[in-house]
Amino acid sequence: MTGIQNRVQGTGTTVTYNDGTNVANAVALARSSDVAIVFASNNYGNEGSDQTTIDLPGTYNSLISQVAAANPRTIVVLHTNSATTMPWLDQVAGVFEGFYAGQQVGTATAALLFGDANPSGKLPVSFPKSLADVPAHTTAQWPGANNQVQYSEALKVGYRWYDSQNIAPLFPFGYGLSYTTFGFSNLQVGALNNGKATVSATVTNTGSRAGTEVVQLYVGAPAAVGEPPRSLKGFQRVTLNAGASTTVSFTVTQKDLAYWNTTSNAWTTAAGTYQISIGNSSRNLPLTGNLAVTAVTVPSNLLPNPYGMSSPVGKAVSWAFGAAGATYTATGLPAGLSISSAGVISGTATAAGTSTVTVTASTGASTTFVWTTTP
């Protein structure tokens, strides 16, 4: 409130506070005001356990709905620890999602509300319409049964779930409004050459004031691969004056097109047509093009990296590290372990300690990780 009061100081504007415990009084104040601003939060500091609901707690939803009915110029400012439902969304004039705010939250919020700063944030998660829409919505998935939790959503995590199941979210991943508008045009998708393709597009500020947009690039694999419909592979933040345009360019690599092949135990790029999409959220992708891949390839510059391995001294190890089509060598393996030319690391560690292991393929690719042997 202090931030808002400081912002209107000297303008003749009166800022009146009501804590909302008496809904009737809050509604009466909203009805007599030019603008009503409702601040709401959920179990803000809850990081030690999972939530049982994504609704705002207590009477918040009822309060917001009644205030909005009394004053259509109602703005809701949320500070939540994740996505939340908004049953009153169609009643209010606007919503600001602040998530975890800092010490200057009042000043920052006032700057956004009064238009001194142009909001440019994008949602890092999808906001579902209800808890039943989220990927892990069954008891078997959470909290689990018989001390077991099923990760049955598989690759369909986050926005990939909503796209795969054709569920419309309340707000999609990557969404965020601004006090200006942006347009996208002139998509160019280059051919894959030496494992790379260049994708470019024009972004134009079509509004009346300067603003910032986050341009997002998504890739959709051929249906036969079994991947989710599309995945974010790049993004760029651009700031433009009103009416100005710029060209953004992305490099799409063979790794961006690859999937983990559990049969060959390697990253694999399938032959076929990949869809390239550009826009400003996972559900607003006005530009689409195709990128053709003519042969199944195993990227020679990619080796799986476990980012750390561990095994007890005296216990036999057998780990199929490599993929077919290459031979392998390794340095730094713990004493007692070795790697075959086919890429199988096996043996029994003889001493406890930490080793830095580098595995190199005949293709020239290599990867380095730490292997810890425990007593």
N, C-alpha and C positions, 0 to 999 in steps of 0.2 A: 504493500500500500504506500509506503514511504516513497518508493521509486515513482509511482504514478503521481503522488502529491507534488514531488519535486518537479516533475515534468510540466505540470499545469500551473505551477506557481506564477502569479502575476497575470494570468489570463482571465481571471474572474470565474474560473471553473471550480465547482465544489465537488469534493470527493467524500462520499459517505460510506462508512463500513458497517456491515452487519455480519455476524459470525455464522448465520444460517441455522442456529439451533432452534429458533422459532421460525418455522417456514412461513407462516402467515405474515410475520413482520418483514421477512426478506422479500416476499412477493409484493407487499405494499410499497416497499422502498423501490423495487424494480419498476413498478407501475408508475411511480412518480418521477423516475429518472429518465434522462435522455438515452443513456446507455447503461446496461447492466453487465458486469463482468463477474463471472463465477469462477473461483479457483477451487480445484478439486484434485485429490490425490488418492492413490490406493495404499496398500500396505508398503509404504515407500522404502522402509529400511529392511524389508524382509529378503535377505540374501542367504539365509541359512537353511531354508526349507522351501519345498514347492508350494505353490498356491493351489487352492482347491477351486478357485473361480477367477474369471477375468473381468467380473463386474466391479464397478466402483462400490466401495463398502457403504454400509449404513443407508442413509436416506439421500445420498448424493443424487442418484438418478431422478428421484421424485422432486428434489429441490430444483435441479436444473430444469426439468420439464415444466414445473409450475412457474418458475421465474421467466422462462422463455414464453410461456403463454401470456404472462402479464406484460412482457416487453419483447417484441420481436427483434429488437436491436441488442440481443444477448450474445456475449462472447464467452466461451469457455476456455480457461487456461488449465491444462492438465499437467500434473507432475506425477508420472507413474513409472513403475519399474519395468513395465513391459506393455504389450498390447492390452487394450481394454475395450469393452463393448460400449456403444454409445446409442442407446435406444431413443435418445432425444435429438439425434443428429439433424433431422430434417426441420427441427423447430428453431435452431439457433442460427445466428448470422455468421459465425466462424468459430474455429477451434484451433488453439495453439497447443501442440504437444511439446512439453519441455523436458520430459524424462528426468534425469538427475541434474538439478541446477546447482550453480555455484553461489558464492557469497554475494555476487552482484546481480542476482536473479531479478530483483525488483527493478533496477535501472535498465537491465537488458530487456525485460518484458515490456516496460513502458516504451522503450525505443521502438520495439516491434509493433505494439498496439497503435502508436501514434504515427507510424510510418517513417520515423526518422531512420530506421534501418529496414532493409528489405529482407524478409525471411527467405532463406535459400536452402534450408535443411531438407534432407531426404530420409524417409523411414528406413531403418536398418532391419526391420522385420515386417512381415505382413500383419495387418490387423484383421482378424476374423470377425464375422458378424455374430458368432456365438461360439461357445466352448466346444460344441459338437462338431464344428468345422475344422478344428485343429488336427494336425497329423496324428498325434498321440491322444486319441479321445476315448479309447476303450480302457476298461479296468486292467486287461491283460497287458496293455502298453504302459499304463501308469495308474495306480502305484505298483501294479504287478500282482501276481498270485503265487502262492507256494514258494516265496522267495525267488521268483523268477520274473524278469521284465522282458517283454517281447518287443524287439525293434522291427516290427513288421512293416513299417513305412519304407524301409530299405533306403533307396536313393531319393525318395520323395520327401525331402527335408525342406522346411520353410516354403518359399514361394513355389518350389517345384511340386509340392503336394497339391496346392490349389490349382496349378496349371494342369497337372496330371489328372486330377479328379473333376476338372471343370467346375470348381467351386469359386464363386465370385466373392472375394474378400471385401470387408468394409473399406479398407484402404490397402492397396497392393504394396509390395516391397519396392522401395525406391521412390515412393510417391512423396510429393511435397509441393505446395502452392507458393506463389510469389505475388508481389504487387504488380508484376508485369507478366507478359506471356511470351512464349517462345515457339518458333516453328522450325521444322526440320525438312531438308530437301537435298536433292542432288547426291544420292547415295552412289558411291563407286566401290565395287568389290573387285580387287585385282585377283589374278590367278595365283595359285599356290606355287611358289618357286623357291627351291632349296629350303623347304619346310616353313616358309613364311608367306603370308598374303597381306597386302595393305588394303584397309577399308577406310574410306573417308566420307564425310557428309558435311553439309552446310547447316549451321545453326544461326537463326536470326531472332533478335529481340523484336517481337512484333507489338510490344506495348509502348507505353508513353513515358517510362522512366527506366533508369539503369537497373540492372539486376544480374543475378548469377544463376546459371543452370548447370545441372549435372547430367551430362550426356552419357547414356548407358548402352553398351553393346552386348547383345545376347546371341548365343549360338545354339541352334537346334540340330541334333544329329539325325541321320537317317533312321526311320522308324524301326528298322530291323535290328538296330543296335540295342534297343531296349532302355535307352536313357530317358530321363524326363524331357518334356517338350522343348525346353530351352534352359540355358544356364548363363549367368552373367560371366563375361570373360574380360570386360574392361570398362572403365568409366573415366571421364574427364570433366573437370569443373571449369567452366568458362564464364567470364564476366563481360557483359556487353552493354553499351549505352543504347538508349532507345533507337530503334531502326537499324542498328549495326548488325553485321553478319561476320562470321568467321568459319573457317574450315577446321574440323577436328579430324585427326587421323589416328587409326589404331593399327597395330600389327597383330594379326591373328597367326599364331604359331601352330605347328603340328601338335604340340602338347595341348593347346586349347581344344583341338578336335579329338583328342585321344580319350579312350575309356580304359578302365582297368580290366583286362582280359583274365578271368580267373582260371581259364584252361591253360593258357601259355604263361601265366604269371608275369605279365608284362603290359605296359601301356601300348595300346593298339589303336591305329586310326583306320576305320573301316572305309571301304570304297563307297561312293555314293554322293548325293547332293546334300550339302549342309546349308541350313537357312541362317542368314546373317540378318539380325534385326537391330535397329537403333531407335531409341526414344528416350523418355525420361522416367519410366517406371517399368516394372515387369509386365504391366497390363496396358501400357500406352507405348506402342512401338510402331509408329507410322511408316517407318522406312524398312523394307525387307528386300533382300536380294539372295542370290544363290552362290555358293562356292563349291565347285566340283572337285572331288578327289577321285582319281582314276584307278588307284591301286591300293590294296591293303598294305599298310606299312607298319613296321615296328620302329618308332623313332630311335635312331642310332644314338642320339644325344641324351636319351632318357634311361636311367636305371632306377629301380625302386629304392627308396631310401627309408629304412625303418626308423631313422632318427634315434637309434639306441637299441641295443640288444642286451639281454641278460640271461645268464645260465649258471647253475650251481657247479662247483668243482665236483668232479667225479660222476656227473650225470651226462649220458650220451646225448649228443645234439645231431639233428639232421634237418637242415633247412634248405629247401630248393629256392635259391636266390635268383638264378638267371632264367632267361627265356631261350627257347630254341632259336637256332640260327646264328649263335655266337659262341665263342669260347671265353673262359674267364680265368683270371688270376687274382690273387689278393695278397696284400701286405698288412702286417700288424695284427694278424689273428692271434688270439690268446694261445699260449703253449698247449699243444694237444689237439688243436683244431686245424683243419685244412680245407681247401676248396678244390673240387674236381673241375675238370675242363668244362663240364656241363653246367657248372654253377651251383653245385650242391655243397654246402658247408656242413662238415660232419666231424665227429671225433668226440673226445672227452677232455675238458679243460683240466689241467693239472695243478693250477695255482690260482689263488684269488687275486684280483686286481682289476685295473682298467686299461683297455687297449684302444688305440685309434686305428680303425680298420679302413682300408681303401680297397675297393673291388673295381677291377678294370676289365672291360669287355674287349674282344678283338675288334669291335667297331670303333674303338677309341673312347667310348663313353666310360665314365667312372663315377663313383659316388663314395663318400666318406661318412662314417658314423662311429660312435663309441660302443664298445662291447665291454660289459662289466661281468666279471665272474665272481660269484659270491661263495663264501666258505660253506 
